[in-house]
Amino acid sequence: MEKRDLKISFYKAGTGKGARIILPIPWLRKLDITENEKDIELILDEENNQLIIKKR
């Protein structure tokens, strides 16, 4: 398992706010997420306080 400390960027989006996280390209390559195949499933696991990213 690899670990990196990252920051989330917040920005104005219309009348509200949005957030972005930049993921390392080597990690995306390992998950086979590319510019052509970029659909993911994002899961909020509130019980374990985790966000889980899976390729769709």
C-alpha positions, 0 to 999 in steps of 0.5 A: 500500500502506498500513502501520500499526504495531499490537499483538497482545493476548494473553489467557487462553483456558481452559487456554491463551492466545489472541491478537487483533489489531484491524484498522482498519475502513477496511481491512476496508471496502476488502476488503468484509469486513462483519459479515454477510460476515465469513469470511476465509482466514488464510495463514501464509507462513513462507518470507516471515514473513508473515500474509496475510488474504483474504476468502473 
